[in-house]
Amino acid sequence: MKGDHMTEKSTVTETPKKEIIAKLDEVLEYIQSNSMTDEQKDEMTKDTLNYFDNYVSPGWLKYRKSVSTDAAVLEWTDQDAVIHGLKGEEFIDCLGGFGIYTCGHRNKYILDVVLAQLKHQALHSQELLDPLRGYLAKAVADITPGDLEKCFFTNGGAEAVEMALKLARIATGGSWYISTIGAFHGKSMGAISMGGKGSYRVPYIPMVQQVQHVEYGNAEDMRKAIRNLTAVGEKIAAVILEPVQGEAGIIIPPKGYLKEVREICDEYDVALIFDEIQCGMGRTGSMWRCAAEGVTPDIMTFGKSFGGGIMPITGIICRSKMWVQQLIDNPWLLGSPTFGGNPVCCAAALATISYMLKEDIPGQAKEKGNYLIKKLRELANEFPEVIQEVRGIGLMIGVEFHTNEIGYNVAKELFSRGVLTAGTLVNSKTIRFEPPAIISYDQLDTVIERMKGALTDTKTEFKL
């Protein structure tokens, strides 16, 4: 009787197989087609709104500007510094996927290497030696500061942070972590425990308990926390820092802060982790932000643009001393992500490093960042009632407004003018400008012109 009931229930709730196949064939045809009819585009738009609301997240449609305006925009093609919507909408990308597209969208140099790799292998067996992982680890060691050497590849930023936190505990025998107010390191359980925003942390408390948060940019605050914990017999595994805070609103610490924290960690024998997932790989005008400050951490995380805007790949690199005997005896102890360091993603990362070095992507980010910051500050002087501050380094730039509502309105006005940008994940008081480093000066001038229009309309609408 019970078995009959279960069979009847599954028959009632499951979509018929033929219907599933028909819908999948329709979607696969969209992917493989070079053109779509207006009717197909309308159908895809309707499906997307329906499926996001019912199968992805009911809150997503209200959260995104691109779907909360009168006409939903579905992104469908991209190239260099431009994203095209399904129905021909065009956006200059000043968001850059929060740092993914430093080399641009579908960079041909990187894409060609990935396509070539796909023709002979995509993923690895998990047992044999995959050569590209070795080549990539050597390349990362070559381009990172100081004596950073041992690599471990992962899939997403939070996963890289988890590996860094675990490695610090294994290597030092400590259990405490020091993080900073405003920090963002991802949303997995360990990573979010390090986070410095209550809105992300509160729903999951209690989490990793032995974490203390101090003021970002205040080295004395860091010293006190470490000194006090040490005084009561607690052993600290690591300090974790973003050399430039991204999610906090592009916060650049005082010059010399990273060096002083390095000295404090050395004094108390604490591992230093730099999270360069967003600010690294050329984004801030040098290949790594910590290198520009002359500081080498014990562990560094990287990601975002590491896969060239083509494939998702992240990871950590550490000093040899951190790769202790326990990890040599059991290479799987730290972690064993099924897709970590897979051949097609490694191919993308290798091509990305090559492209960045050949085309001096860090240098481009520095020069174009200086140009964009100067132009944005000119607008801030022209619209002091709207803009509170412009700050940034390279092409990691934040424009802070007097209120969250004003910032959101400016971002929405930019969207309506074909410029894509956004605030932080929970706030629009600061909106971020992180365009690809390959963006042209003409496109930057267009962005400034459209920004001026957005500011003018916002000033009028808010009666500022």
C-alpha positions, 0 to 999 in steps of 0.5 A: 500500500505504501509503495503504491501511494509513493508511486501515485504521488511521484506520478502526480508531481513530476513533469512528464518526461516528453515535456521536459525534453521538449523544453530542454531542446528549445533552450539548447536551440537558443544556445546554439542559434546565431539568431532568434525571432522576436517571439522567441525573445519574448518567450525567453524573457517571460520564462526567465521572469517566471523561473527566477521567481519560482525556482531561483529566488523570489527576491531576485527580481526586486533586488536587481535594477535590470529586472525591476525597471519597466522592461527586464533586460536579459544579458545574452552576449558580451565582448571587451567592455560591452554587454548586450541584452537579448533584445539589443540593449547595450551597456558599457560595463563599469561593474566588471562583475565586481572584478571578474572582467579585468581582461574584458569580456570574452577576451579572444586571446584567452577564449582561443586557449580555452577552446583549444583545451576543450578539444582534447580535455575539459576535466581531469580523472582525479587520479592521473597527473594533470600537467596544466595544474603544475604549470599554473602553480609555477606561473603563480609562484613566478608572479606573486611577491616574495617567497610565496610558492605552494599553490592550491586551486579552488572554484570560488572565492569563499572556498579559497578563503576556507582553505586559507583559514584551515591552512593557517590552523594546521601550520600554526597550531593556533585557533583564533583569527583576527579580522576587520570591521567591514571585511568581506571574505565570502559567505561560506561558514568560515568565510562569513565568520571573518566578515565584518558586516552584521547583516551577513553574519547575524542570520548564521550566528553562532558560527566560527567562534574564535574570531575577533574583529578590529578597526580596519586601517588601525594597526594599534587596534590589531596589536592590542587584540593580538597582545591581549589574546596572547596574554590570556593564553590564547594562540592566534592562527592568523590575521586576515585582511583585504589590502583594499576593502571592496564590499565595504565601499572601496576602503584604502588603508593608510600607507604603511598599514600593511607593513605594520600589520606584517611586523606585528604578525612576525612579532607574535608569530601569527600567520598573515593572510591577504585576501586579494581575490578582488584587488589582485591580478592587476585591478589596482594598478599593480599585479598584487596590491600587497606587492605595491606596498612591499609586503609579503603575506604567509598566505594569499587568496586570489580569484575573480579575474584569475580565470580571465572572465572566461572560466571560474578558478580561484586559489591560495598560494603560501610560503613553503613553511606553511606547507607542514609535514602533516599536509605532505603526509596527507595531500588531501587533508586541506581539501579535495574540491572535485573541480579544483584546478581542472584542465580547462580552468587552468588553461584559462588562468595560464592564458590570463597571466600571459595576456596580463604580462604581454599587454601590461594590464596592471599598467593599463588599470593604473593609467585609466584608473587615474584618468577615471578618478580625476574625471569623477572628482571633477563631477564631485566638485560640480555636484557636491550636493549629490556626491560625498567622496570619490576614492579608489586605486587603479580601476577599483573605484568607489563613489560615495553619495550622501544617502543610500537612496541617492546612490541607488537612484544614480545607479538606476539613472546610469542603467537607463543610459546604458552604463552598468554599475552597482552598489555593494551587495546590501547598500548603494550609498557607495557605487563601484566602478570596476570596468575592464582594464581594456576599456577605451578612453572614448568609452570612459568619456562616454561614461563620464558624460552619462554620469553627469546626466545621471547626477543632474537628473538625481539632483532635480528629482531629490531637490538637492 
